[in-house]
């Protein structure tokens, strides 16, 4: 029998500490390894598989489009790209869309757009304020945008275009704003940074400040967008309208695609300012259109809100039972639990042994980001496994 994990170590650059599990099949909220063992998946491709694994609506869209037209070029009009852009715009507060290939590309695009706006309308302003513990991507520019010093150190000197301030602190944003500031870029809920949820009025106060200073508000919705925290877009949970948002992850339920949307006033690119060879190709756009249309039509975001609350309540019951759980935090189906010690790796592996996939987000925290289609029964199953795994750590 082929040892795929050893072959991986031989041929692939060691860029991530992989969980010792080789997945070969997925269906709904479940996956199977190369030994045929089944697991309940509460990682979902890192908050990507919004409709679970291999949903029929996605498979059918891919099959139909792959038999029709896979790749064209930005030089020509494409029906799947136009339909996807229309769907996103007509269901958001934004006016224009750019389709790309990933969240990191979307992040690059929104920063370029903000800087172009600064050059044209703000006397050359170019700095973007972001938050500490944020995560915006892995390119050099997005590494600089990310507010985590541990990610900066291996790549210094970084592009000097960002100022990092405390999350959920409007006074810190005000203090950091200068004549060089063109935008503030925030995640509605910090995902990779530990599932950090701001005060309910935080984004509204940031919106008001940006309006006062005439600068752009960018929301990184790569993880919170497409239903993850209870509305189609995360900004809707906070009652505001951003100038620009970036999207990816859940858009294609496993198909690599990203996008950014902008208000007409902020959509200042002209031909030649930006582009993408594969961005907006018919295959990925047809896939994303089918996924997002299904999510809207079937109120999958509403399911995420309802089942997410059920998950949070269940985790709080486990907190009462296991004293080393310090907190339960999250919104919709973006949820985490914290520990009073660094045991998340061990708890994750204990869950794996019992057939549940969860995500070690910090040394002292686990993240739960299941498909948005799950129900209470899958949550009950996951909580039961987690309870048994946690019991091995009770004093």
N, C-alpha and C positions, 0 to 999 in steps of 0.2 A: 504494500500500500504506500502511495506517495506521501512523503512527509512535507506537506505544503509549508509549514511554518519554518522548517529548516531551509527550504528553497527560497523563501521570502528573505530570510536573513542573509543568504548568500548573494542574492541578486538585486535587492532593493536597498537604497540608501536608508540608514537607520535614522528616521526622522520622527518617530513616535514610539512610545512604549505600548506595544500592542497587548491587548488581553489575549491570553493563550486559547484562542477559539477561532476555528476556520469555518465561516458560514458559507453554505452552498445553496440555500433555498429560503424563501420567505413568502408568507401568505398572511395578509391581515396584520395582526399584532404579534405574529409568531414567526420564529426562524428556526432553521435546523442546521446542525453542524455536519462535518464530513463523516461522522460516525452515526448519523441518523438521529441524534438526540434533539429533542424539541426544547425551545426556550420561549418564555414570554418576554417580548422586547419593549422595554421602557427607555430605550435610547433612540430608536427610530432614525438611525443614520445621522445622529446628532441633530435632532429636531428637524430633520429633512423630510422623512416619509409621512407627510401629513395625512394621507389616506391609507397608511399602512403599506405593506409590501405587495407589489404587483396587483394593485387594484384594477379590476376589469376596465373601468373607464379610461385609465391611463394606457393599459396594454392595447386596447382597441384603437385609441388615438395614435399611438406609435405605429401600430401595424398598418393602419390606413395611410398615414402620412409617409411612412418609409417606402410604400409602394407607389408614391406619387411624386414627391420632390423632397430631397433631404437637405441639400445645401444650394443656395443661390449666391447672392452677393448683396452687400448694401447698395450697390450701384443700381439695383432693380427693386421694384415694389414686390412685396411678398404678402399674400393674403393671410397666412397664419400669424405673421408678426403684427399686421395691422389689427386683426381681430383681438389679439392679446392686449395690445396697447389700448384699444377701445374699451375692453372689459375692465382693465385696471383703472383707467381714467374715469369712466362713468360710474364706478363704484367707490371712488375716493374723492377727496377735496382738491386733487391736483389736476393739472391741465395737459401735461405733455409727458411722454415716456421715452426712455432709452433702454433697449433690451441688450443685455450682455450675457456673460457666461458663468458668473460666480458672484458671491458676496463681496469678495475682495475687489473684483473689478468694479462692482457697483460703488464701493467705498472710494476707489480712486476717481471714479467719474464724478461723484458728488463734490469731492474736494476740488477737482479741476473746475467744475461748474461754479463753485463758490468763489474760487480765486479769480475766475474770469469775470464774475459779477463785481468783485472788488476792484478789478482793474478798470472796468467800464463805469461803475456807478459810485465807488467809494474811494476815489482818489488813490487807487492802487493798493488798497488794503488787502492783505493776504493771509493773516493769521486766523487759525480756527481754534476755538476753545473746546476742549474735550474733557472728559471726567477721568479721575483716577479710578483704577480697577476696570476701566472700559476695555472692550476688545473690538477692533475694527478690521482685522485682516492680517495677512502675512507678507504682503509686499513690503518693500523698504518704507514707502510713504505711509502705508497703513500700520506698519509697526511703530512708526513715529507717532501716528495719531493715537495709538493704543496707550492708555494710561497705566502701564505696568512696567516698572523699571527693570524687572528681570528680563523682559523681552527686548529692552533697549541695549543692554550692556554688550551683547555679542556683536552688535552692528554699528557701534559709534564710529565716526560722527554721523548722526541721523539728520535728515532734512529738518531745518530749523523753522518749522511753520506752525507749530502747535504749542498751546499752553494748557497744562493739565491742572484741573482744580478738583476739589472734593465733590463727590456726587451728592445730589440732594441738598445742595447749599447754594441758594441763589445769590447770597452776598459774596461768595467766592467768585462767581461768574462776573458779577458787577465789578469786583476789584481787579479782575484780570482783563477786562475790556479796555482797549486803547484805540487810538486812531488807526492802528494796524489791523484791527479785528474785522474780518468780513463775515464770520459765521460762528455759531455755537452748534456743535454736533454731539448728540446724546442718544443713548439707548433708552427707550421708555422703561424697560426693566433690564438691568445688566445681566446678561446671560452667562458668558464665560467667566465673568468676574465674580460669580458666586450666587447668582439669582438675587440681586439686590433690588428691592422694590422701593421707589421713592414715595414721599408724601403725596397725597392725592392732588394737592395744589401746586406741586413743584413745577411741572411742565407749563402750567398756566402762567406762573410767575416768570418763568424763563421766556415764554412767548411775549409777555408784556414788556420785558426788558429789551428783547430784540426789536420789537416795534418802536420803542422809545429811542433806541440808538440807530435804527435803520439798517440793522444787520440781519442776516438770514438765520433761520432756525432749521437745522437739518436733524432729522431723526433717523438713526440707524435701526431700521426695522427688519434687518436680515433674520433675526431670530424671533422677534415679537410679531412680525407680519404674517399675513395669510392665516389668521384664525388662532394662532398659538395662545394668546392670552385672553381670548373671549370675544373679540371683535375681529372683523376682517383685517383691520389695521390697528396696531396698538395705540396710535394717537387717539382713536375714537373712544378708548377707555378713559381718557383724561380730558375730553371735551375741548380739544384745541385743534388748530389747523397749522401744520408745519409748512414751510416753503418748499422743502425738498425731503424726500425719503429714499432710502436704499432698501432693496428687497433681494431675497434669494431663497435659500433653504427650502421652505415649504412650497414654493411656487410650482415645482415640478414633481413633487412627491418621490424624489429619487433621481430625476433627470437633471443634469447640471444646467442651471440657468439663473440669471440674476437680472435686476432692473433697477433703474432709479426713475422717480417721478418728480416733476417740478411744477410749481405754479407758473403761469404764463410770464409773470414779471421776473421770475428767476431763471427761466429757460433761455439763457442768453447765448448759447452756442450757435455758431453759424457753420456752414460747410467747411470742413477742414480742421475744426477745433477738436473733434473727438471722433472715434470710430472703433470698429471691431470686425475682424474677419469673420469669425463664427457667430458673433452676437446677433440674435434675432433670426437664426436659421430656421427654416420651416419645420424641421423635426421637433426641436425643443419647444418652439412656440406653440405648435399644435398640442404637445403634451401638456404644457403649462396652462393653456386655454382650457383644456378638458378638465384638469384638476381644479382650477380656480372656479370655473363655472359650476362644477359639482359642489364645491364647498359653499358657494353662495346659495345655490338652489336648495340645498339640503340643510342649511344653517349649521354647518359643521362647527363654526366658531361658537355658536350657542351651546353645542354639545361640549366643546372644550371648556367653556365657562362652568357649565353644570357639573360635569364629571371632574373637572379640576377642583372644584369646591369640595366634592365628595372625597377626593384624594387627600386634600389638605386636612379635612376633618378626621379622616382615618389616620393620617400621620400624627396628628395632635393626640389621638388616643394612644398611639404607640409611645409618644413622648411621656405621657403619664406613667406608662409601664416601665420604660427604660430611662433611668434618670440621667444618663450621659448624653441624651439628646437635648441640646440647648435651645433649639428653635426650629420652627417650621415656617418657611417663607415662600412666597411665589404668587403667581396670578395665572388663572386659567390652567393650562397644562405645561407651564414652565415653573417647576416647583423644586425646592431643595430642603434638606434637613441638615442642621449643623450638629457637631459633636463637641464635647468638652476636651477631646483628645484627638490625636492624629491617627484615626483608625479607618478612614474611608476606604483605603485600598483593601484592607482585610475584610471589611463588611461587603464591599463589592464582590470580592472573590467568594465569600460565603454565600452570597445571593446567586452567583454564577453556578456554584456547585449544586444549588437547589433548583436551578432552571429559570432564573430571572436575570435579565440584563439591566443594570443601572449604571449611571455615569459618575465616576470619581471626578468631581469638579474642583475640589480643594483637598489638601491633606486631612481636613476636618469637616468635609461636607460632601454629600451625595446629591446628584441632580436626577430628576425624573422628567423625561421629555418624551412620553409615548406618542404613538399615532393619535391624531385628533378624533379618530372614529371609535376609540375604545368606549366601553360602557362600564357600569358599576361592577359587573361580575369580574372583569379583568382587573379592576382596581382591588377588589376583595382578594383575588388570587395573589396579586403582587404583595399586598399588605401581609397576607398570611406567610408568604415566603420570607419577606423582610423581617417579620416578627421572629421567626425561627432563627434567621441569621443573626439578628441583634441579640438574641437570648444567649448566644455563646460569649458575649462580651459583658454580660451583667456580672457585677461583683458579688 
